Amino acid sequence: MQWRRFECALIMAVFLLVGVGTSSLNAQEVIKTDTVSLGEGNTFQEVFPFPGKKIHSPHKATFYSAILPGLGQAYNKKYWKIPIIYGVIGSMAYAIHFNSTNYTKYKNAYRDFLIQDPGNKSYADILPPTLTVEDVEGQYAEWFEQALENKRDYYRRYRDLSYIGMVAIYVLNLIDASVDAHFYDFDVSDDLSLNVQPVIMAPTPYSNQNIGIRLSFNF
């Protein structure tokens, strides 16, 4: 009976030794792997990175502003710029409408004046207060024709410039969102600080690993 007890105890000891040996080998493999990764001159933060601050994306800001002007500024938390953007867009939209309406009016009036159709005298609605239809069709005909042509060209020019201004505002909206996003994470404080970090450097002929300190100034 005592011999059987001794056999059971011996078998249990063998199993425990095998298990301890396997765990020891696994631990050595892990330590070896960590030692190799740290032996490349990296800091502890580079080898074992901690979750940091989310980087602000300029691409997202530009894309949002391309979809809807002002949305990129909202993404950059520059909310005060949104009323300015839409105020300028509204002004350009009004300029486009105003110049387009007057261009169409003077274009039709100039055409009707050249045709001289008795049943279609749209130019009668834009006569100077001191002149009548008979005056502009008579002694002032040449002057009135030139005046209509000049007005037509004037409003056409400023209508085109208004469209160009609208496109320019849209492009500036994209540029502004992109630039603000690039500088979103940029530290503009006057703080001058020293950052100290431990570092494990590459092996040398005299030692397997060297432990040092990295000093970096933030300014």
C-alpha positions as CSV (number, residue, x, y, z in Angstrom):
1,M,0.0,0.0,0.0
2,Q,2.8,2.4,0.9
3,W,4.6,1.5,-2.4
4,R,1.5,2.5,-4.4
5,R,1.2,5.7,-2.6
6,F,4.8,6.4,-3.4
7,E,4.2,5.7,-7.1
8,C,1.2,8.1,-7.2
9,A,3.2,10.8,-5.5
10,L,6.1,10.3,-8.0
11,I,3.8,10.5,-11.0
12,M,2.2,13.7,-9.7
13,A,5.7,15.2,-9.2
14,V,6.7,14.3,-12.7
15,F,3.6,16.0,-14.1
16,L,4.2,19.1,-12.0
17,L,7.8,19.3,-13.2
18,V,6.8,19.0,-16.8
19,G,4.2,21.7,-16.4
20,V,6.6,24.1,-14.7
21,G,9.2,23.5,-17.3
22,T,6.8,24.3,-20.2
23,S,5.7,27.5,-18.5
24,S,9.3,28.4,-18.0
25,L,10.1,27.9,-21.7
26,N,7.1,30.0,-22.7
27,A,8.2,32.8,-20.4
28,Q,11.7,32.7,-21.8
29,E,10.3,32.9,-25.3
30,V,8.2,36.0,-24.4
31,I,11.2,37.7,-22.7
32,K,13.4,36.9,-25.7
33,T,10.9,38.4,-28.1
34,D,10.5,41.5,-26.0
35,T,14.3,41.8,-25.6
36,V,14.7,41.7,-29.4
37,S,12.1,44.3,-30.1
38,L,13.6,46.6,-27.4
39,G,17.1,46.2,-28.7
40,E,16.6,48.5,-31.7
41,G,17.0,51.9,-30.1
42,N,13.2,52.4,-29.5
43,T,11.6,53.9,-26.5
44,F,9.2,52.1,-24.3
45,Q,6.3,54.2,-25.7
46,E,7.3,53.2,-29.3
47,V,7.4,49.5,-28.4
48,F,4.4,49.5,-26.2
49,P,2.3,52.3,-27.5
50,F,-0.6,53.6,-25.5
51,P,-3.8,54.9,-27.1
52,G,-3.2,58.6,-27.7
53,K,-5.2,61.6,-28.9
54,K,-7.1,61.1,-32.1
55,I,-5.4,63.0,-35.0
56,H,-7.6,65.6,-36.6
57,S,-8.0,64.8,-40.3
58,P,-7.5,67.6,-42.9
59,H,-8.9,65.2,-45.6
60,K,-12.2,64.9,-43.7
61,A,-12.4,68.7,-43.2
62,T,-11.9,69.3,-46.9
63,F,-14.4,66.6,-47.9
64,Y,-17.1,67.9,-45.5
65,S,-16.7,71.5,-46.8
66,A,-16.9,70.1,-50.4
67,I,-20.2,68.5,-49.6
68,L,-21.6,71.5,-47.7
69,P,-19.8,74.8,-47.2
70,G,-19.2,75.5,-43.5
71,L,-19.4,71.8,-42.6
72,G,-15.6,71.5,-42.5
73,Q,-15.4,74.6,-40.3
74,A,-17.9,72.9,-37.9
75,Y,-15.6,69.8,-37.9
76,N,-12.7,72.1,-37.0
77,K,-14.9,73.7,-34.3
78,K,-14.5,77.1,-35.9
79,Y,-18.3,77.8,-35.7
80,W,-17.9,81.6,-35.9
81,K,-16.8,81.3,-39.5
82,I,-20.0,79.6,-40.7
83,P,-22.2,82.8,-40.6
84,I,-19.4,84.7,-42.5
85,I,-19.3,82.0,-45.2
86,Y,-23.0,82.0,-45.7
87,G,-23.2,85.8,-45.5
88,V,-20.7,86.1,-48.4
89,I,-22.4,83.2,-50.3
90,G,-25.8,85.0,-49.9
91,S,-24.3,88.2,-51.2
92,M,-22.9,86.5,-54.2
93,A,-26.2,84.8,-54.9
94,Y,-28.0,88.2,-54.7
95,A,-25.4,89.7,-57.1
96,I,-25.9,86.8,-59.5
97,H,-29.7,87.2,-59.4
98,F,-29.6,91.0,-59.7
99,N,-27.1,91.1,-62.6
100,S,-28.7,88.2,-64.5
101,T,-32.2,89.9,-64.2
102,N,-30.9,93.2,-65.6
103,Y,-28.8,91.6,-68.2
104,T,-31.9,89.7,-69.6
105,K,-34.0,92.9,-69.4
106,Y,-31.5,95.1,-71.4
107,K,-30.7,92.3,-73.8
108,N,-34.3,91.9,-74.8
109,A,-34.8,95.7,-74.9
110,Y,-31.7,96.1,-77.2
111,R,-33.0,93.3,-79.5
112,D,-36.5,94.8,-79.7
113,F,-35.1,98.2,-80.4
114,L,-33.1,96.9,-83.3
115,I,-36.1,95.0,-84.7
116,Q,-38.5,97.9,-84.3
117,D,-41.5,95.6,-84.0
118,P,-44.6,97.8,-83.2
119,G,-46.2,95.0,-81.1
120,N,-43.1,94.4,-79.0
121,K,-41.5,97.4,-77.4
122,S,-40.0,96.1,-74.1
123,Y,-37.6,99.1,-74.2
124,A,-40.5,101.4,-73.4
125,D,-40.3,100.2,-69.7
126,I,-36.8,101.4,-69.2
127,L,-36.9,104.8,-70.8
128,P,-35.3,107.8,-69.0
129,P,-38.0,109.9,-67.1
130,T,-37.6,112.9,-69.5
131,L,-37.9,110.9,-72.8
132,T,-40.8,109.3,-74.6
133,V,-40.9,106.4,-77.1
134,E,-41.1,108.9,-79.9
135,D,-38.0,110.6,-78.7
136,V,-35.8,107.5,-78.5
137,E,-37.1,106.3,-81.8
138,G,-36.5,109.7,-83.4
139,Q,-33.7,112.1,-82.6
140,Y,-32.3,110.1,-79.7
141,A,-32.3,106.8,-81.5
142,E,-28.6,106.4,-81.9
143,W,-27.8,107.5,-78.4
144,F,-30.5,105.2,-76.9
145,E,-29.3,102.2,-78.9
146,Q,-25.7,102.7,-77.6
147,A,-27.0,103.1,-74.1
148,L,-29.0,99.8,-74.3
149,E,-25.9,98.0,-75.6
150,N,-23.7,99.4,-72.9
151,K,-26.1,98.4,-70.2
152,R,-26.5,95.0,-71.6
153,D,-22.7,94.5,-71.7
154,Y,-22.3,96.0,-68.2
155,Y,-24.7,93.6,-66.5
156,R,-23.4,90.6,-68.5
157,R,-19.9,91.4,-67.3
158,Y,-20.9,91.7,-63.6
159,R,-23.1,88.6,-63.8
160,D,-20.0,86.6,-65.0
161,L,-17.9,88.1,-62.3
162,S,-20.5,87.2,-59.7
163,Y,-20.4,83.6,-60.8
164,I,-16.6,83.7,-60.6
165,G,-16.9,85.1,-57.1
166,M,-19.2,82.3,-56.0
167,V,-16.7,79.7,-57.3
168,A,-13.8,81.6,-55.5
169,I,-15.8,81.6,-52.2
170,Y,-16.4,77.8,-52.5
171,V,-12.7,77.2,-53.2
172,L,-11.6,79.5,-50.3
173,N,-14.0,77.6,-48.1
174,L,-12.2,74.3,-48.9
175,I,-8.8,75.9,-48.4
176,D,-9.8,77.4,-45.1
177,A,-11.1,74.1,-43.7
178,S,-8.0,72.3,-44.8
179,V,-5.6,74.8,-43.3
180,D,-7.5,75.0,-40.0
181,A,-7.5,71.2,-39.8
182,H,-3.7,71.1,-40.4
183,F,-3.1,73.5,-37.5
184,Y,-5.8,71.9,-35.3
185,D,-3.3,69.8,-33.3
186,F,-0.5,72.3,-33.6
187,D,0.8,73.6,-30.2
188,V,1.0,77.4,-30.4
189,S,1.6,77.9,-26.6
190,D,4.7,79.6,-25.3
191,D,5.5,76.6,-23.1
192,L,9.1,75.4,-23.2
193,S,9.4,72.0,-21.6
194,L,11.9,69.2,-21.3
195,N,10.8,65.7,-22.0
196,V,12.8,62.8,-20.4
197,Q,12.3,59.3,-21.7
198,P,14.1,56.0,-21.0
199,V,15.5,54.2,-24.0
200,I,17.2,50.9,-24.7
201,M,19.8,51.3,-27.4
202,A,21.3,48.8,-29.8
203,P,23.9,46.2,-28.5
204,T,27.5,47.2,-28.6
205,P,30.7,44.9,-28.7
206,Y,31.0,45.5,-24.9
207,S,27.5,44.9,-23.8
208,N,24.3,43.2,-25.0
209,Q,22.0,46.1,-24.3
210,N,22.6,49.7,-23.2
211,I,20.0,51.6,-21.1
212,G,20.0,55.4,-21.6
213,I,17.9,58.5,-21.3
214,R,16.5,60.6,-24.2
215,L,16.1,64.3,-23.6
216,S,13.9,66.3,-25.9
217,F,12.8,70.0,-25.8
218,N,9.3,71.1,-26.8
219,F,9.1,74.6,-28.0
